[in-house]
């Protein structure tokens, strides 16, 4: 039994046996008076006053966590222990008044102290349940890229009431646990990396004094490299060996490290691999915490047939009945034109799509090209229309003075004809969203060989468009692959409706646990982990409304 549990037991046993209804009524009156105030702080801790008021209004201001005689209910001890262990979920125990409650509990002798204890516990448990289920902050408060993200809802107040009134509050609050299958393995990984941090983390690998360290070379940094990889389990030999030869056993360990960090697994250590080796354990923990938070935002069920695009992994998986049936590389938006996080579905695909150039691209990307080469549009099959109206006439590009036009290019509509050189390639996959992004083919196939593939203007370019079309159109029997290819060969645009629903989830996970149990990390290419952690830091002590978490 913990010290906290013993203190609670003493308080419970020593409470006056004849605690009367008068004491309960006195506490209820004190709660009603306290909640009648507009002061949002209790014992110096901020409350979501509106949410707390609703809970007590529904129970006639009766205490939630105190028995009729004013003693703490049996549910209090396990709840406090759960709140103090919130870090195991990637949450912050300080957000749930954990230490303040534990310190105040043994001295809660007066009515004011007991009322404060009851209100703080109610507020803490509601926040904890809401944060655990739906995230610590509303996604759109972190970035407009999350405007389409709608976390699951939860009745945190009802859960708090049930937790207070049961002998097993842990089981009740476990109902708020995210149900995504990725959550539990990543939660376990957080515990492992926190243990690594507590033991000192891993040593830094010094610079090699050569551009690249390749297998077979000798270098004074090799012993440190060996020790570094032993800490995270890639190297299983003698971590204390002093030999400076980059031997086959160490090469195999380096390749394992590169693979789990999304790097080219060739055993050659250049600047990228060295930088990944020297990311401190605290930063890796931050990636796990941020990735746990984003898991809370995701739908509980991705659908029987769905696609998952992981932006920092530059990958797409097609899943059917819980098993991946296709995997391919993708190209995502640049840091300046970030691909948003969203969940949607594919309603149709377009064979031989045309491409209408967005105004921003016309101004920022294409106008400079036209100033250098006025014939660029014609050579790339791009037509110009006098306006954005559907019946606007074509304009002879040879008659346009691009220098004089300048930013006025946005008033013109530029459309690229269908064909092998079209920016969208041969297939476009339409998904409903407010960002005007979609999945598509591309004629620039060579870009898929790059390891860093944040290269598009926001849409997702897919590495195997015809295979993806096979998956999306499975069940659309009138459009078999042979007919689709004949249609593509005509270069005529055709929209094909998708008969079997295919959900699309574009996610941003820089840390996850793969099917083999290996923790995978990827570069935070958009800085979204940093954005999230900075938001947490700003809001950790600020009042937060439980309603915002629903």
TAKA-V78279 format. One line per field, one symbol per residue. burial: 1 if it has 24 or more other ideal C-beta (glycine too) atoms within 12 Angstrom, else 0. A space follows every 50 residues. Layout:
burial=???
This chain:
burial=00010011001100100000001101110110011000010110111110 11111100101111111011111111111111111111111111111101 11011101001011111111111111111111111111101110110110 11011111111111100011011011110101101110110111010000 01101001000010101010111111111111011000100000011011 10111111111110001110001101111010111111111111111110 01101111111111111111000001111111100011111111111111 11111111001110011001000001100101111000000000101001 01001000100111111110011111111110101011111110000100 10111111111111110111111101001000010011000011010100 11111111111111000011111111111011101100100001110111
